[in-house]
Amino acid sequence: MLDIPDFVSDDLINITVADLLIPHLRVWNIGAIQNLASNIDTKHIFQTPVFESVQNDKRIWNFESNDIYSVKSG
């Protein structure tokens, strides 16, 4: 289970997976991730494979038909 922060910094509101990768190398940006995540979350992120064919990131919320978070579905 991942650590859930009490709040999310404004700097992280719009971050995507692509922001955590080294551009054109398709590898995790270790320094950036270590600065943003707890030790246990960092461990889980580094264990996640990076695939060659990655589509554009987007945020979705599976508990709503329109994929947008609502307080009711939260």
MIGU-648871 format. One record per residue: residue number from 1; x, y, z of N, C-alpha, C in turn. Coordinates in pm, whole numbers, plus 50000, padded with zeros to 5 digits. Example, Ala and Ser with C-alpha at 12.3 -4.5 7.8 and 13.67 -1.06 7.14 Angstrom:
+-----+-------+-------+-------+-------+-------+-------+-------+-------+-------+
| num |  n.c1 |  n.c2 |  n.c3 | ca.c1 | ca.c2 | ca.c3 |  c.c1 |  c.c2 |  c.c3 |
+-----+-------+-------+-------+-------+-------+-------+-------+-------+-------+
|   1 | 51319 | 49431 | 50780 | 51230 | 49550 | 50780 | 51320 | 49670 | 50780 |
|   2 | 51285 | 49775 | 50708 | 51367 | 49894 | 50714 | 51290 | 50003 | 50787 |
+-----+-------+-------+-------+-------+-------+-------+-------+-------+-------+
//
This chain:
+-----+-------+-------+-------+-------+-------+-------+-------+-------+-------+
| num |  n.c1 |  n.c2 |  n.c3 | ca.c1 | ca.c2 | ca.c3 |  c.c1 |  c.c2 |  c.c3 |
+-----+-------+-------+-------+-------+-------+-------+-------+-------+-------+
|   1 | 50084 | 49883 | 50000 | 50000 | 50000 | 50000 | 50089 | 50124 | 50000 |
|   2 | 50051 | 50225 | 49921 | 50129 | 50347 | 49912 | 50090 | 50445 | 50021 |
|   3 | 50186 | 50527 | 50060 | 50157 | 50633 | 50157 | 50069 | 50738 | 50090 |
|   4 | 49965 | 50780 | 50158 | 49877 | 50885 | 50106 | 49910 | 51014 | 50182 |
|   5 | 49954 | 51119 | 50112 | 49986 | 51243 | 50181 | 49860 | 51312 | 50234 |
|   6 | 49877 | 51392 | 50339 | 49765 | 51467 | 50395 | 49718 | 51576 | 50299 |
|   7 | 49810 | 51626 | 50219 | 49776 | 51730 | 50122 | 49868 | 51713 | 50003 |
|   8 | 49832 | 51774 | 49894 | 49914 | 51770 | 49773 | 49957 | 51912 | 49743 |
|   9 | 50086 | 51932 | 49730 | 50142 | 52063 | 49698 | 50089 | 52111 | 49563 |
|  10 | 50074 | 52242 | 49549 | 50031 | 52300 | 49422 | 50126 | 52262 | 49309 |
|  11 | 50253 | 52238 | 49342 | 50353 | 52199 | 49241 | 50321 | 52063 | 49181 |
|  12 | 50247 | 51979 | 49253 | 50221 | 51843 | 49208 | 50084 | 51823 | 49145 |
|  13 | 50002 | 51925 | 49148 | 49865 | 51912 | 49100 | 49860 | 51863 | 48955 |
|  14 | 49945 | 51914 | 48870 | 49940 | 51881 | 48727 | 50052 | 51790 | 48681 |
|  15 | 50120 | 51724 | 48773 | 50232 | 51638 | 48734 | 50180 | 51511 | 48666 |
|  16 | 50254 | 51464 | 48568 | 50219 | 51340 | 48498 | 50336 | 51243 | 48506 |
|  17 | 50313 | 51121 | 48465 | 50419 | 51020 | 48464 | 50535 | 51068 | 48377 |
|  18 | 50504 | 51129 | 48265 | 50609 | 51178 | 48175 | 50703 | 51275 | 48244 |
|  19 | 50652 | 51350 | 48342 | 50735 | 51444 | 48417 | 50836 | 51373 | 48507 |
|  20 | 50814 | 51245 | 48532 | 50902 | 51167 | 48619 | 51003 | 51083 | 48540 |
|  21 | 51002 | 51099 | 48409 | 51094 | 51026 | 48322 | 51199 | 51121 | 48266 |
|  22 | 51316 | 51066 | 48232 | 51418 | 51145 | 48162 | 51378 | 51144 | 48014 |
|  23 | 51355 | 51264 | 47958 | 51308 | 51271 | 47820 | 51400 | 51196 | 47723 |
|  24 | 51341 | 51128 | 47629 | 51408 | 51056 | 47520 | 51484 | 50932 | 47567 |
|  25 | 51493 | 50907 | 47696 | 51563 | 50787 | 47744 | 51466 | 50681 | 47797 |
|  26 | 51344 | 50723 | 47831 | 51242 | 50633 | 47882 | 51288 | 50560 | 48008 |
|  27 | 51356 | 50632 | 48097 | 51396 | 50578 | 48227 | 51350 | 50675 | 48335 |
|  28 | 51329 | 50623 | 48455 | 51285 | 50707 | 48567 | 51390 | 50812 | 48599 |
|  29 | 51346 | 50932 | 48632 | 51433 | 51039 | 48678 | 51445 | 51023 | 48830 |
|  30 | 51547 | 50953 | 48872 | 51562 | 50914 | 49012 | 51562 | 51034 | 49105 |
|  31 | 51637 | 51138 | 49071 | 51645 | 51256 | 49156 | 51510 | 51324 | 49173 |
|  32 | 51437 | 51340 | 49063 | 51306 | 51406 | 49069 | 51210 | 51327 | 49156 |
|  33 | 51209 | 51196 | 49140 | 51117 | 51111 | 49216 | 51152 | 51112 | 49364 |
|  34 | 51279 | 51104 | 49395 | 51320 | 51105 | 49536 | 51285 | 51237 | 49603 |
|  35 | 51283 | 51346 | 49528 | 51247 | 51476 | 49584 | 51096 | 51491 | 49604 |
|  36 | 51017 | 51412 | 49534 | 50872 | 51426 | 49538 | 50800 | 51322 | 49623 |
|  37 | 50859 | 51205 | 49639 | 50785 | 51094 | 49700 | 50856 | 51043 | 49825 |
|  38 | 50779 | 50975 | 49908 | 50836 | 50912 | 50027 | 50924 | 50795 | 49984 |
|  39 | 51004 | 50745 | 50076 | 51093 | 50633 | 50044 | 51017 | 50511 | 49995 |
|  40 | 50906 | 50479 | 50061 | 50831 | 50360 | 50020 | 50765 | 50380 | 49883 |
|  41 | 50713 | 50501 | 49857 | 50653 | 50528 | 49726 | 50760 | 50527 | 49618 |
|  42 | 50877 | 50581 | 49648 | 50988 | 50581 | 49553 | 51024 | 50438 | 49515 |
|  43 | 51029 | 50350 | 49613 | 51059 | 50208 | 49588 | 50957 | 50148 | 49492 |
|  44 | 50830 | 50176 | 49516 | 50725 | 50122 | 49428 | 50734 | 50180 | 49287 |
|  45 | 50763 | 50307 | 49277 | 50775 | 50370 | 49145 | 50889 | 50306 | 49067 |
|  46 | 51004 | 50288 | 49131 | 51120 | 50231 | 49063 | 51097 | 50086 | 49022 |
|  47 | 51005 | 50017 | 49088 | 50972 | 49878 | 49052 | 50874 | 49871 | 48935 |
|  48 | 50820 | 49985 | 48896 | 50724 | 49990 | 48785 | 50801 | 49999 | 48654 |
|  49 | 50779 | 49904 | 48563 | 50853 | 49909 | 48436 | 50806 | 50025 | 48349 |
|  50 | 50898 | 50076 | 48269 | 50867 | 50181 | 48172 | 50862 | 50113 | 48036 |
|  51 | 50750 | 50126 | 47967 | 50732 | 50059 | 47839 | 50773 | 50149 | 47724 |
|  52 | 50813 | 50086 | 47615 | 50855 | 50160 | 47496 | 50740 | 50239 | 47436 |
|  53 | 50623 | 50177 | 47425 | 50510 | 50246 | 47363 | 50419 | 50301 | 47472 |
|  54 | 50437 | 50428 | 47499 | 50358 | 50494 | 47602 | 50273 | 50601 | 47535 |
|  55 | 50145 | 50602 | 47569 | 50057 | 50704 | 47514 | 50061 | 50826 | 47605 |
|  56 | 50000 | 50933 | 47561 | 49996 | 51054 | 47641 | 49926 | 51028 | 47774 |
|  57 | 49977 | 51091 | 47879 | 49916 | 51079 | 48011 | 49783 | 51153 | 48014 |
|  58 | 49694 | 51101 | 48095 | 49571 | 51173 | 48124 | 49521 | 51126 | 48258 |
|  59 | 49451 | 51212 | 48326 | 49393 | 51177 | 48455 | 49252 | 51126 | 48434 |
|  60 | 49224 | 51012 | 48499 | 49088 | 50961 | 48494 | 49047 | 50914 | 48633 |
|  61 | 48919 | 50909 | 48656 | 48863 | 50862 | 48782 | 48763 | 50754 | 48744 |
|  62 | 48799 | 50629 | 48770 | 48720 | 50516 | 48723 | 48582 | 50505 | 48787 |
|  63 | 48554 | 50579 | 48892 | 48428 | 50567 | 48961 | 48320 | 50661 | 48907 |
|  64 | 48350 | 50731 | 48799 | 48253 | 50818 | 48733 | 48253 | 50785 | 48584 |
|  65 | 48137 | 50787 | 48521 | 48128 | 50754 | 48379 | 48203 | 50855 | 48291 |
|  66 | 48217 | 50979 | 48340 | 48288 | 51081 | 48262 | 48436 | 51090 | 48299 |
|  67 | 48483 | 50999 | 48387 | 48624 | 50991 | 48430 | 48671 | 51111 | 48511 |
|  68 | 48581 | 51195 | 48558 | 48616 | 51314 | 48636 | 48577 | 51292 | 48781 |
|  69 | 48667 | 51324 | 48872 | 48643 | 51306 | 49015 | 48530 | 51396 | 49064 |
|  70 | 48448 | 51340 | 49151 | 48347 | 51420 | 49220 | 48350 | 51381 | 49368 |
|  71 | 48309 | 51471 | 49452 | 48305 | 51442 | 49596 | 48215 | 51322 | 49623 |
|  72 | 48104 | 51312 | 49552 | 48010 | 51202 | 49570 | 48076 | 51067 | 49543 |
|  73 | 48154 | 51058 | 49436 | 48218 | 50931 | 49403 | 48342 | 50904 | 49487 |
|  74 | 48397 | 51010 | 49547 | 48517 | 50995 | 49629 | 48485 | 50928 | 49757 |
+-----+-------+-------+-------+-------+-------+-------+-------+-------+-------+
//
